Amino acid sequence: MKSVRIKAILEAIARDNPHPDGDPLSLDWMKTEPIEESRDFLCELPGVGRKTAACVLLFAYGLHDIPVDTHVSRVGWRLGLFRPGAGFDELHDEMLVITPPGQGLELHVNMLRHGRRTCHSLSPVCSACALRRLCPSRDQPKGAK
């Protein structure tokens, strides 16, 4: 399935690339174009959503975008950073608002790591949490967001 999707993505890039710069598969234009144009282009590729687009923009090009996965969203909700019930697009937008330019990679990695190591979905280890003092969700019943 992955190989089929990768092939479809490469075909779409070659066909629809707005700035091929001699190489129809090159996405180097994303470094200098408005981030919204790059994000929109990536999200139109088959199987690419906001998180994957944010990963490409942040990790490949160092642009101001923040991937929001299940760990980042869980930690953000528990810390009170997000509106309860917000969808993933809203979470991505809010992360961009609250994250200073140049800090996105570090924040993403630290929230991801914290969600994997301490702030687990069903059994967060609040007693060992470095953010416990600041967390409005500390010591809630298991499974709470």
Sine and cosine of phi, psi and omega as CSV:
sin_phi,cos_phi,sin_psi,cos_psi,sin_omega,cos_omega
0.00,0.00,-0.66,0.75,-0.01,-1.00
-0.90,0.44,-0.65,0.76,-0.01,-1.00
-0.91,0.41,-0.59,0.81,0.05,-1.00
-0.90,0.43,-0.70,0.72,-0.01,-1.00
-0.92,0.40,-0.68,0.74,0.02,-1.00
-0.87,0.49,-0.69,0.72,0.03,-1.00
-0.88,0.48,-0.69,0.73,0.01,-1.00
-0.90,0.44,-0.62,0.78,0.03,-1.00
-0.91,0.42,-0.72,0.69,0.01,-1.00
-0.88,0.47,-0.65,0.76,0.04,-1.00
-0.90,0.44,-0.65,0.76,0.01,-1.00
-0.92,0.39,-0.64,0.77,0.04,-1.00
-0.89,0.46,-0.75,0.67,-0.02,-1.00
-0.88,0.48,-0.60,0.80,-0.05,-1.00
-0.98,0.21,-0.65,0.76,-0.19,-0.98
-0.94,-0.34,0.03,1.00,-0.06,-1.00
-0.84,0.54,0.89,-0.45,-0.05,-1.00
-0.97,0.26,-0.30,0.96,-0.04,-1.00
-0.66,-0.75,0.95,0.32,-0.11,-0.99
-0.93,0.37,-0.34,0.94,0.05,-1.00
0.70,0.71,0.67,0.74,0.05,-1.00
1.00,0.05,-0.42,0.91,0.03,-1.00
-0.85,-0.52,0.95,-0.33,-0.08,-1.00
-0.89,0.45,-0.27,0.96,0.02,-1.00
-0.99,-0.14,-0.07,1.00,-0.01,-1.00
-0.97,0.25,0.72,-0.69,0.09,-1.00
-0.92,-0.40,0.33,0.94,-0.02,-1.00
-0.87,0.49,-0.37,0.93,0.03,-1.00
-0.87,0.50,-0.39,0.92,-0.04,-1.00
-0.90,0.44,-0.40,0.92,0.00,-1.00
-0.89,0.45,-0.47,0.88,-0.14,-0.99
-0.89,-0.46,-0.23,0.97,-0.02,-1.00
-1.00,0.08,0.29,-0.96,0.07,-1.00
-0.83,0.55,0.69,-0.72,-0.09,-1.00
-0.86,0.51,-0.54,0.84,0.00,-1.00
-0.89,0.46,-0.63,0.77,0.03,-1.00
-0.90,0.44,-0.69,0.72,0.01,-1.00
-0.91,0.42,-0.71,0.70,-0.01,-1.00
-0.88,0.47,-0.72,0.70,0.00,-1.00
-0.87,0.48,-0.68,0.73,0.01,-1.00
-0.87,0.49,-0.74,0.67,-0.02,-1.00
-0.89,0.46,-0.67,0.74,-0.04,-1.00
-0.93,0.36,-0.30,0.96,0.06,-1.00
-0.99,0.11,-0.18,0.98,0.03,-1.00
-0.96,0.29,0.52,-0.85,-0.04,-1.00
-0.88,0.47,0.81,-0.59,0.06,-1.00
0.98,0.18,0.06,1.00,-0.02,-1.00
-0.98,-0.21,0.83,-0.56,0.04,-1.00
-0.92,-0.39,-0.16,-0.99,-0.09,-1.00
-0.88,0.48,-0.65,0.76,-0.02,-1.00
-0.90,0.43,-0.73,0.68,0.00,-1.00
-0.90,0.44,-0.67,0.74,0.04,-1.00
-0.87,0.49,-0.69,0.72,0.01,-1.00
-0.89,0.45,-0.62,0.79,0.05,-1.00
-0.87,0.49,-0.72,0.70,0.01,-1.00
-0.88,0.47,-0.75,0.66,-0.07,-1.00
-0.91,0.41,-0.65,0.76,-0.02,-1.00
-0.97,0.23,-0.81,0.59,-0.13,-0.99
-0.97,0.23,-0.61,0.79,-0.04,-1.00
-1.00,0.10,-0.57,0.82,-0.14,-0.99
-0.86,-0.51,-0.05,1.00,0.03,-1.00
0.91,0.42,0.43,0.90,-0.02,-1.00
-1.00,0.08,0.32,-0.95,-0.07,-1.00
-0.98,0.19,1.00,0.08,0.13,-0.99
-0.55,-0.83,0.49,-0.87,-0.09,-1.00
-0.80,-0.60,0.89,-0.46,0.09,-1.00
-0.93,0.36,0.72,-0.70,0.05,-1.00
-0.88,-0.48,0.93,-0.37,0.06,-1.00
-0.93,-0.36,-0.18,-0.98,-0.05,-1.00
-0.88,0.47,-0.60,0.80,-0.01,-1.00
-0.94,0.34,-0.73,0.68,0.00,-1.00
-0.89,0.46,-0.68,0.74,-0.01,-1.00
-0.92,0.40,-0.67,0.74,0.00,-1.00
-0.88,0.48,-0.75,0.67,0.01,-1.00
-0.89,0.46,-0.69,0.72,0.01,-1.00
-0.88,0.48,-0.69,0.73,0.03,-1.00
-0.90,0.44,-0.71,0.71,-0.03,-1.00
-0.91,0.42,-0.53,0.85,0.03,-1.00
-0.99,0.14,-0.09,1.00,0.01,-1.00
0.98,0.18,0.38,0.92,-0.01,-1.00
-0.99,0.16,-0.37,0.93,-0.11,-0.99
-0.86,-0.52,0.44,-0.90,0.10,-1.00
-0.94,0.35,0.76,-0.65,0.04,-1.00
-0.83,0.56,0.72,-0.69,0.02,-1.00
0.99,0.11,0.03,1.00,-0.01,-1.00
-0.90,0.44,0.59,-0.81,0.05,-1.00
-0.99,0.14,0.18,-0.98,-0.09,-1.00
-0.89,0.46,-0.57,0.82,0.05,-1.00
-0.88,0.47,-0.68,0.73,0.04,-1.00
-0.90,0.43,-0.62,0.79,0.03,-1.00
-0.89,0.45,-0.69,0.73,0.05,-1.00
-0.87,0.50,-0.73,0.68,-0.01,-1.00
-0.88,0.47,-0.68,0.73,-0.01,-1.00
-0.91,0.41,-0.63,0.77,0.05,-1.00
-0.87,0.49,-0.61,0.79,0.04,-1.00
-0.91,0.42,-0.60,0.80,-0.01,-1.00
-0.93,0.37,-0.67,0.74,-0.13,-0.99
-1.00,0.02,-0.13,0.99,-0.05,-1.00
-0.97,-0.24,0.87,-0.49,0.05,-1.00
-0.89,0.46,0.60,-0.80,0.06,-1.00
-0.79,0.61,0.67,-0.74,0.00,-1.00
1.00,0.01,-0.14,0.99,-0.02,-1.00
-0.95,-0.31,-0.02,1.00,-0.10,-0.99
-0.88,0.47,-0.70,0.72,-0.03,-1.00
-0.89,0.46,-0.75,0.66,-0.02,-1.00
-0.89,0.45,-0.70,0.72,0.00,-1.00
-0.90,0.44,-0.72,0.69,0.00,-1.00
-0.85,0.53,-0.78,0.63,-0.05,-1.00
-0.89,0.46,-0.67,0.75,-0.02,-1.00
-0.93,0.36,-0.64,0.77,0.04,-1.00
-0.92,0.39,-0.64,0.76,0.05,-1.00
-0.88,0.48,-0.76,0.65,0.00,-1.00
-0.88,0.48,-0.68,0.73,0.00,-1.00
-0.89,0.45,-0.65,0.76,0.03,-1.00
-0.92,0.40,-0.55,0.84,0.00,-1.00
-0.98,0.18,-0.61,0.79,-0.13,-0.99
-1.00,-0.05,-0.55,0.83,-0.15,-0.99
-0.81,-0.59,-0.79,0.62,-0.13,-0.99
-1.00,-0.01,0.88,0.47,-0.04,-1.00
-0.91,0.42,0.35,-0.94,-0.04,-1.00
-0.89,0.46,-0.82,0.57,-0.10,-1.00
-1.00,-0.08,-0.44,0.90,-0.05,-1.00
-0.64,-0.77,0.96,0.29,0.02,-1.00
-0.90,0.44,0.58,-0.82,-0.02,-1.00
-0.99,-0.12,0.94,0.33,-0.08,-1.00
-0.87,0.50,-0.54,0.84,-0.04,-1.00
-0.91,0.41,-0.39,0.92,0.00,-1.00
-0.96,-0.30,0.18,0.98,-0.12,-0.99
-0.99,0.12,0.79,-0.61,0.04,-1.00
-0.93,0.36,-0.31,0.95,-0.03,-1.00
-0.98,-0.21,0.11,0.99,-0.12,-0.99
-0.79,0.61,-0.70,0.72,-0.04,-1.00
-0.86,0.51,-0.53,0.85,-0.06,-1.00
-1.00,-0.06,-0.14,0.99,-0.20,-0.98
-1.00,-0.05,0.89,-0.46,0.04,-1.00
-0.94,0.34,-0.24,0.97,-0.04,-1.00
-0.99,-0.16,0.07,1.00,-0.07,-1.00
-0.84,0.55,0.63,-0.77,0.09,-1.00
0.87,0.50,0.40,0.92,0.11,-0.99
-0.95,0.31,0.29,-0.96,0.04,-1.00
-0.84,0.54,0.50,-0.87,0.01,-1.00
-0.81,0.58,0.61,-0.79,0.03,-1.00
1.00,0.05,-0.09,1.00,0.01,-1.00
-0.97,0.24,0.53,-0.84,0.08,-1.00
-1.00,0.09,0.00,0.00,0.00,0.00
